[in-house]
């Protein structure tokens, strides 16, 4: 589970990231990222719609995305809010594919070198 300081929680925070953030689309998800400065922790939020499948599939996908987000935070990710909107094909992907997709989009932008 992501710690509270690393979660996008309120509807306003989600709305701000989706409307004003930079969008990157992959076959698995749409990533909305809004930069808040290097002194802010990275915060993650997830949008998993019913188009993904049953509650079991949606919750499994949400848990996987949270675990990947926690890995990024542990590696030193900072500086913005990230909202991940899963696309319907995401539920069929294995852990490694999800991880590579999310890391490929976010690592260079969030983890200082």
C-alpha positions in Angstrom: 0.0 0.0 0.0 1.2 3.5 -0.7 1.6 5.8 2.3 -1.0 8.6 2.5 1.5 11.3 1.6 2.1 9.4 -1.7 -1.5 9.1 -2.8 -3.7 11.4 -4.8 -6.9 11.3 -2.7 -9.4 14.1 -3.4 -11.5 14.6 -6.5 -10.0 18.0 -7.0 -6.5 16.5 -7.0 -7.5 13.9 -9.6 -9.3 16.6 -11.7 -6.3 18.9 -11.6 -3.9 16.2 -12.8 -6.2 14.9 -15.5 -7.1 18.4 -16.9 -3.8 20.3 -16.5 -1.2 17.5 -16.5 0.8 16.2 -19.3 -0.7 13.1 -20.9 1.2 10.0 -22.1 -0.7 7.2 -23.6 0.4 3.6 -24.0 -1.6 0.5 -25.0 -2.0 -0.3 -21.2 -2.8 3.0 -19.6 -3.0 6.8 -19.9 -0.7 8.6 -17.6 -1.5 12.1 -16.5 1.4 13.9 -14.8 1.5 17.3 -13.2 4.8 18.6 -11.9 4.7 20.3 -8.5 8.5 20.8 -7.9 11.3 18.6 -6.7 10.5 19.3 -3.0 7.1 17.6 -3.3 6.8 13.8 -2.9 5.5 11.8 -5.9 1.9 11.0 -5.4 -0.1 8.4 -7.3 -3.8 8.0 -8.1 -5.5 5.3 -10.1 -8.6 5.3 -12.3 -9.8 1.7 -12.9 -13.2 1.7 -14.7 -15.7 -1.1 -15.0 -14.6 -1.5 -18.6 -11.6 -3.4 -17.2 -13.7 -6.3 -16.0 -15.1 -7.7 -12.8 -14.3 -6.3 -9.4 -11.7 -9.0 -8.9 -9.8 -7.9 -12.1 -10.1 -4.2 -11.2 -8.8 -4.7 -7.7 -6.0 -6.9 -8.8 -4.9 -4.3 -11.4 -5.2 -1.5 -8.8 -3.0 -3.5 -6.3 -0.4 -4.1 -9.0 -0.3 -0.4 -10.0 0.0 0.6 -6.3 2.9 -1.8 -5.8 4.7 -0.3 -8.8 4.1 3.2 -7.5 5.5 2.1 -4.1 8.7 0.8 -5.9 9.1 4.2 -7.6 8.7 6.1 -4.3 11.2 3.8 -2.6 13.7 4.6 -5.5 13.3 8.3 -4.8 10.5 9.4 -7.1 9.7 13.1 -6.4 8.1 16.1 -7.9 4.5 15.5 -9.0 1.1 14.0 -9.1 0.6 11.0 -11.4 -2.9 9.7 -12.2 -2.9 6.4 -14.1 -6.1 5.6 -16.0 -6.1 1.9 -17.0 -7.3 0.9 -20.5 -9.4 -2.2 -21.0 -6.5 -4.4 -22.1 -4.5 -3.8 -18.9 -6.2 -6.5 -16.9 -4.8 -9.2 -19.2 -1.2 -8.0 -18.8 1.3 -9.7 -16.5 3.2 -8.0 -13.7 6.4 -7.5 -15.7 4.6 -5.9 -18.6 2.7 -3.5 -16.3 5.9 -2.6 -14.4 7.9 -2.0 -17.6 5.2 0.1 -19.1 4.7 2.3 -16.0 8.5 2.6 -15.3 9.2 3.4 -18.9 6.9 6.4 -18.9 7.7 7.7 -15.4 11.2 6.9 -14.3 13.1 9.5 -16.3 10.6 12.2 -15.2 10.4 11.4 -11.5 13.6 10.0 -10.2 16.5 12.5 -10.0 19.8 11.2 -11.5 
